[in-house]
Amino acid sequence: MKQKPNIGSFAFETNSLATNMLKFIGKLILKIAGYKIIDTTPKGVQNYLKAVMIAAPHTSNWDYVYTMAALYALEVPIKYLGKDSLFKFPLGILIRKLGGIPVRRDQKNNMVNDMAKMIEEATDQMILIIPAEGTRSFSKEWKSGFYHIANTAHVPIILGFLDFAKKEVGFIDEYNPTGNYETDLKIIQRKYIGITPKHPELYSLKDVKFD
């Protein structure tokens, strides 16, 4: 079994009431729903100090629920992006505590560099999770932001997944970007073959043919 390293301040404060509560809630959600966590990453997802994590497929609000439940169950502290309008008082306090980072739509041009810098300068464990498809609606293309953030920050991409047919949620592998987006994207997407989203008709890879 993969063991969580002793990385001091880089890890969750496992004795904190909030962490234990989130861990309990995460496990409870997965147990009630009948889901199991699968982690086939080389290090074990808890052991990555800095990384960008993608979540796919993304066709339902349940994707967020089960993915976050798995991360909380494993005590993986993550950061995620949200539109700035969600961060108003008092809800914004809770969202920030749970890892939310406000993003203004009019500042998207600088987002890759800003997020990469944030990861590079982080002194704590820093895993940024981004939905690869960017929307629950059907889209033929994955958003490239996750790739460019990881490539700029020189960190691996953790391939998160959710399979509704098998009732599995977890992490397929890690991928270290080479800088060749088109080639790397095909390699990454190929790893998602056979994974069933909640709404297959909305899945971006449903019509993709791999060589």
N, C-alpha and C positions, 0 to 999 in steps of 0.2 A: 504494500500500500504506500502511496506517495505521502511523505510527511511534510508538514508545513515547517519551513525553516525558522530559526530564531533570528528574526531580523529587526528586533527591537521596535523602534518607532515606526518602522515601515509597515507593520501589521496592525490589524484592528486591535483595539484595547479589549481583549477577549473577556475581561472581567466586568466590563461596563454593562450596566443594565440595558442600555439601548441596543448594544450589539447582541446581547443574549436574547432580547425580545425579538429582534429582527430575525435572528437565526431560528428561533422557535416558530415564528410566523411563517417563514420561508419553508421550513420542513413540513409544517402543518398543511399549507396550501398544496404542496406537491403530494403529500400523502392522501389528502382528500380527493385530489384530482387523479390519483393513480399514476403519477409520473415518477420516473427514476432519473437520476443524474448520471450522465456518461462523460467521462473526462479521459480523452486519449492524447492529450497534449504531452510533449516530452517531459516537461517539468512538473506538471500538475498546475492547474490554473491559479491556485493560491500562491504559487511560488514565483510568479513573474513580478519583478520590481516595477518595471515600466513597460507598457504595451498599449496598442490600440486593439480593441475587441470589436469585431463586427457581429451583428445579429441578423440571421437570415434562416428561413424565409420570414418576411414581414407582411402578413396579409390580414391581421386581426389584432384587436386590442389585447387579446389573450396572450399574444407573443410577449408583450411587455410584462404581464403578470407572472407568467411562468419563468421567464428568463431572470427577472429580478428575484423571484422566490429562490431559484437555484443559487444565485450569487449570494444572497443573504444566508442561505442554509450553509454555504461553504465559507462564510465570513470573508468574502472577497470585496474589499472596498473599491467601488467604482465611481467614475465621474461620467456624466452624460449631459448632452446639450439640450436646451429647451428655449423656446421663444421668450423674450424678456418680459412679455406681458403676464406670464405665469408667476413671476417672482415678486409680485406686489404683496405688501403686508396684509394679513399675517401668514398666508400660505407660503409665501416666498421663503420664510425662515425655515420651514420644514423641508421644502424642496432643496434648499442649499445644504441642509444638514444631511440629506440623503444622497448628496453628490451632484446635485443639479448645477449647471453652469449657464447663466443667461446669455443668449445670443440675439443681437439686433439684426434684423433682416437686411438693413441698409449697410451692414458692415461685413457681409459675407466674403468680400474680396480679400480681406485680411485674415479670415478665419483659420486657414491652413497654417500660416506662419504663427499666428497667435496661439493656437492649440499646440503646435509643435514646440514652441518656446516654453509653454506652460509645463509640458511633459519633461522637457530637458532640464528645467530649473527646479522641478519638484524635489523636495527633500524627503517626502513620504512616498509610500507605494502609490503608484499612479497608473491606473488602467482606465482608459477612456473608451466607453462603449458607444458605437454608432450603428444604426440600422443601415445595412449596405444598400438597400433599395430606396431608402429615404421617405417612403410613403407606403400606406396600406393598399392604395389603389394600384392597378396594374401599371407597370412601367417596363419598357423593353430594356432599359439600361440601368445598371447600378450607378449610384453616385460615387464619384471618384475621390471625394474628400478624405475618406478613411485611409485610402492608400497613400495619398500625398502627405497627410499628417504623419503617418508612420515612417514613410521614406525620409521626410525632412528631419524628423526627430531621431532617426536611426534606431527604431524600436521594432520588435516583431508585431505581426498581426495575429491575434488569437481568433480562430474561426469558431464562433458560437453558433449553435443551431437549435432548432425546435422541431421535433417530428411528431405530428398529431396522430399519425397512424400507429406508430410504435409507442407513443406516450413516453418519449425520451426528450430530455433537454440537457444541453451540455456543450462540450467543446471538442471539436474534431481534431484540431491540430494547431500548430503555429506556422506562420509563413513569414520569412524575412524578405522584404521587398528588394528587388535588384535595381530598381529605377526604370525598368522597362514595363510600363503599366499594362499595355495590351497583352503581352506574353504572360505576365504574372497574374492578371485577372482571369485568364482562361484556366490557369493551373488552380487558382483558388476556387473558381466556380465549379470546376470538375469535381471537387471534393464534396459538393452538395448534391451530386447525383443520387437519387433514391430517397431523398428526404421529402416528406409529405407535409405541406403547409395546411392550415385550417381551411383555406379557400384556394384550392389548386388553380382555379381559373384566373386568379389574380397574381399568380407567381411569375416573377420576371423571367425565370429560366424554363418555363413550361414548353416553349417552342425552340429552345436552343439546342442545336445539334453539335455534339462534341466529336472531334476526330478520333 
